């Protein structure tokens, strides 16, 4: 009989299967096979145990049956899912489904998908780690409790389709607070003064560039030269001044390479260098980890596991890397002893390795032909960073020269590279700023003084990289959560990705964030969220039990939620901003959030006349929309003019976009701006639509209600008022009689209307 090895992904199964051969079945679970039910909470709250009830996911029933069939004809079952909490939980669920006691299970783990790593793992199996499973269950239960109870609250008080979560809501809070910093920012003017200096005989190849550094020996701060008048005074003082080198400082420095990537640093680097999103980076890393064909070598994993907090490198990798560096760069680039990095991030967990290539000799260029452009870029980034960690430090010479005149001191900085070391492989932006040979006391000639005006800039919006960094610094989230968190807040409409790929919070994010900050402080508090992550880490190490932690959180949270549901009305939660007063009607204009998003409103609901509404356009915000913009939006609907028959031709914007209305006829305005479309252009659009519909008309009957046979998007159909009837495929629509059409219409009326299921966004 064979042995059954279960992994998470089919790609990984295929790669490992080639290593293990005919004595093994290697099959994938396709990720999680069991989860909490979608139709109900699935957690024992009333009993106080918070025990979850799991069900096999509908889309996994066929795969579960396949695994059961393979298990029945195998003499050993080996669980080989990823070595993190999610992977441990997947193995635990599989063990229950296959009726294997977790304490008797054969569990193997590996950090890379290579034959050596798989053989080593098989030689040293362990049991399922219940502590890791408990930590994963605790996180899942927490997220279900928050999402399943708080999300419906948001639907009632703000808008349908919203969601809340421990980590995602904190990520939204970060983007909202940054946006408000930007909105509140007031630019301040400041100046810099730069001098260009030569020696008296003008022998320097290029002038020495020095910036005004100090006045009366006191170093200048950014805003001290706050206006042009101050700079003009300095320029007047320096007219005819003598410039002398007052001080020269030379310093030899060394630079050591940064540690190999962990999940967060890889996401930050790949986002900064290539603009890849966190989600894209993890997808590419997964592909490199699971293995791709490398020529005659067959399939093999190219990098180690990509969800990790550890900067450790295996002894095997260090030894192989040392040999590679010696062979390609020479003895002076190798280290006498391996370089080791300490991990200082909050909450560092699972004892993985750093993200590194599985074989340092497999250079990016040697496998470029087997990778797509994005895979190659990410692999090259990982390979260079990891190999560079074991190279000699770079040696630099830094020079600072002070040039003084009267009470003013200018400083010129120079830098030269004495030995490139690791920079030969992993270059950074090291400027080689050569200074000529200078001597203290030497007199220089000032060829020009160049004042330059600047303005302070607001803090930048978060990118994927900076948001990951902010979460990591606060101890919020873990390697497996960063990319999904950013993906979730973008998918749920809390942030929009701008052209520069930075994340801007939407109006709905502002409203939801303020509601949570004001009424559910713990859910969105940075320290509380970080503490909860620490609790989960302590569950994973066996220091704490998970149920008491859930109970301590849930009961106060639930009581507060019930209280807020009674206290708060929808009007209390929505941010309504008065933009101004309409000059024509004298009515107030408001900007606010509605069921379908942000809009402006003319008039109050207490007015006799119904208020007028207009949705905000792309890039507009409730917080910043101006009076002119609001009036422009409220200018629709408007009458463009009349048709030849004397009917009003109106342009407006509806639920499905801009349109032209003539009586009961509506024509979509797809390619034109409704605010600027002319009467002539509108007539052209209506005429084109009429011609299109005429061409689509196959046949018509003028009975009590006009019946038409039309050519539609999905084939011919019968239309009678609001009823559309399908024509059988084997029927020629041109041969249908009035009676046959009426029969098909009656059949269509009897069919139940299709109910569109609304997706629950409770988590």
C-alpha positions, 0 to 999 in steps of 0.5 A: 500500500501507499502513503498519502501526503496531503498538502494545501495547493495542487501546484505544491502537490505536483512538485512534491509528487515528483520528489516522492515517486510511486510509493506515495499519493500526494494530494491537495486539500485546496486550502481550508476544507472546513469553516464556520457556517455561513448561515449562522453564527456557529459559535456556542455563546449561550453555553459560554464555551465559545466552541465553534461548529464547523461544516465542510465547505460546499465547494470542497465536498468532492475533494473531501470525498477524494481524500477519504477514498485515498486515505482508505487505501493508504497505510499512512496519512501524512499531513504536510500543510504549511508551518503556520497557524493556518496550516496547522489548523488545516491539518487539524481539520483534515485529521478530524474528517479522516478520523485521525486523532490529532495526537496520533497524526503524522505531521511534517513541516518544511520551509522550502520545497526541495527534495532535501527538505522533503526527505528531512521532514519525512525523517522527522515527523511530529504530531499536530500542535494543538496550541497553534490550532487553538491560536488560529481558532481564537482568531477565527472566533474573534473575527466571526464575533466582531464581523457577525455582530458589528457588520449588521449594526453598520448596515442599519446605522450607515449603509448596506454591505459594510463590514468591520473587523479587528484588523481591517478597521484599524487599517481604515483608521490609519488611512482616515487619520492620515487623510485628516492630517493632509486636510488640516495641513497648512503649507509653510514657506522656507528658503535654502541658500546654496553657494558654489565655490572655487579655489582662487586659481579656479582649478577645481573640475567642478565648483564645490556645492555647499549649503548654508548650515549655521548662523553664529555657530547655531545649526539652521532648522528647516523653517528658520529661513522662513521668508525671502526678506531674511535671505535677502539680508543674508545676501546683503551681509555676504556681499564682498565677504571672504570665504575660508575653510574653517573645518574639515572632518573625514570619517571612515565608515562601514555599512552592513547589509540589511537582513534577508526579507521577512513578509513585511519587509518584502512587501515594503521593498517590492512595493517601493521598488516595483509598485507591486501591491501587497496582494500581488507580491504574496501571489508571486511569492506563492508561485516561487515557493510552490515551484515551477519548471526549471529546464531539465531539473524539473519542478522545484521550489525557488524560495522558502516559505513567504509568511514569516517573521524570522530573519534566521538563515539555515546553516546549509544556506549560509555554507552554500552562499559562502561558497558561491560568494567566494567563487564569483567575487573572491576571498575578500568578499566572504565573512570569517563567521556567518552574519546573524540578525536579531529580530526586534519586531513586536510579536515575532512568531513561528520559527521559520527562516527568512525568505531566501532562495532555496539554492544560492547558485540558482541566480536570477539570470540563470532562470530568467527564461523560465519566469515571467517579468514579475516573477523574475523581478521578485525572485531577483530582489529576494535572491540579492537581499539574502545572498548579500547578508553573507558578504563583507561590509562596504567601506566608505569615506565620508568628508564634511567641509565647513566654509565660513564667512562672517557669522555664516557657515556653509557645509559641503559633503563628500563621499567615496566608496573604498570597498564595495563589499555587499554593495557589489551585489545589492547596490543601494543609492550611494552617491559618489560625491567627490570633493577636491583636495582641500585644506583647513584655512584655505580661502575660496572664491564664491562664484554664486549664491543661489537662494531657493524657495520651498514649501513644506509638504503634507504627510503622504497617503499610505502606500501598501508598503507604508501601511504594512510598516505602520501596522507592523510597528504597532504590533497589529496583524501578522505576516499572513494578514497584511495583504488580505487586510489591504485587499479587504478594505479596498474591495469593501470600498473603504479606500480607493487606489489613486493613480500613484497607487496610494490609498485614499479613504472614501467618505464611507470610511470616514463615517464608519471610522468615526462611529467606531472610534466614538462608540466601539473604542476597543475594536479600533484602538491601536494598543488594544488590537496589538494586545489581542495579537499578543494574546493570540501569540501567547495562546500559540506558545501555550501560555494562555487558554483561548476561551477566557480571552474570548470571554473577556473581550466578547461580553463587554463588546456585546453589551455595548453593541446592544446599548448602542443599537438602542441609543443611536439612530441612523441620523446620529451616525451620518456626517451631514455637512452644510455646504452653503445656501442656494442663491436662487431658492435660499435653501441650504445645501448639504453634503452627506452619505446615503444608501448608495454613497455620498451625495449633495442635497438641496433643501431639508426633509421638513420642507414642503417641497421634496429635497433635490439630490445629486451623487458626488462625482469621482474624486469628490468628497463630502468633506471637501466638496465646494459650493460651486461643485455642489451647484454644478451637481444639482444643475441636473435634471435640466431641460435642454430644449424641445423635440420637433413634436414640442416635447421636453428633452431632459438630461438627468443622472439616474441609478444606472448613469446619465440619460435623456428623457422624452416623455416616457422614453429613456435613452442612455447617455453613455459617451457624453458628459450630461452636464455639457451635452447640447440639444443637438448632440442629445437629438443625435443620441436619441436618433441613433437609439431609435434606429438601433431599436428599429433594426432590432424589431423583428415583428410587431402586433398592435393588440390591446397591448402592443406586442413586439418580437425583438432581437436581444443581447441573448437572442430573439424575445417577445416584449409586452409592456414590462414582460419579456418572454423567451422564444424557444430555440427551435422556433423561427421568430418571424413565423410566430402568430399573435396567439402564439406570442400571447401564450408565451407571454402568459407562461412568462407571467406564471414563472416566479420572479428571480430573487437576487441573493444579497451577499452577506458581508459579515466578516 
